[in-house]
Amino acid sequence: MIEYWADNSKNELNQRTFPVMLPFGSTEQHGNHLPVGTDHLLANAVVSNLVDRYKTQIDLSILPPLHYGKSTEHANFPGTITLSAHTLLSTLYDISLSLKRQAIPSLVILNTHGGNVGIVDCALYDIRMDYGIDAYAIHLGRIFESLGGKCAFPYSMHAGYVETAIMKHCYPEYERLYAITPDKGIDTAGFTKLTDIQSLISWGWATEDISAQEGYMGDPSQSTAEQGRKILEAAVDVLFEQLKKICMRTKGRTL
Ligand SMILES: [Zn+2]
C-alpha cells in the first residue's frame, strides 16, 4: 500500500518497515507563465497520480515534501528562495537520523529540480554509510528525458514544454499565468552557449546566461493540458517501475 506518512498516528508508524519517499522540490522563478511553486506542485502531482493508480501494488510511505531547494542559478530573479548546500545536506541528514531511529530500511528522494541533483547524489552515500539506510534518488527530469521527443532537451529544461503541459493539466487554477505562455519558442542562442561550453566542462551557469529576461529554458509554446496528462501518466509509469525495483530490494533486508 502507498500511504502518506503524515496521515498515520505514532502507533501506526511504530516499527514501520516500508521504504519511504521524500518529494524534494524548490521555490523559484519559472518565467512569467508558471508559478514559483511549480517544482513542488509537480512533485505533488506526480505523487498523487502514483497513489491514484498504483496504491495497492507496492508498500511505500510518502514523507511530507521539502518545498525549498538549491536554486542558486535563479537567485537573481524575483520569487526565488534558495537554501544553501550545507543547509540542504544537513536537512537530508537530520531526516535520515530520524528515520534511522525508527529502523526505516530505505529512503527514496524524489527530486523535481535540476539544481538539487548534485546535493542529493552527494547525500545518498552518506545516508547509506553513516545512517545505515539504503538511499536512492529518482530525478524526475531524467524520467522526462527518457520519454524523448519534446519531453527531452532542449524543449523541456526549465519551465519548458513538459513542466508547462503538466501544470496546465493538474492545476487549471493558474489560467491567468498560462494565458501569457510565450510563443517565441526556444532561445537558440542561449542553448548553443550552454551546450558548447558544457560538452566537456561542468559550468556554474546562471539563468541569465541562457535566458536573460524570460527565465524559462525550452519551448513552452506548444504545451497543452491534454499533452500534460499523457506525459504525467507516462512518467509515473516509469517512476513506478523504478520504485518496484527499490521495494523488491528492501523486502527482507534487516538493519
Ligand atoms: Zn521546474
Residues whose N, C-alpha, C, O or C-beta is under 5 A from the ligand:
A	BS01	ZN	T38 D39 T112 A159
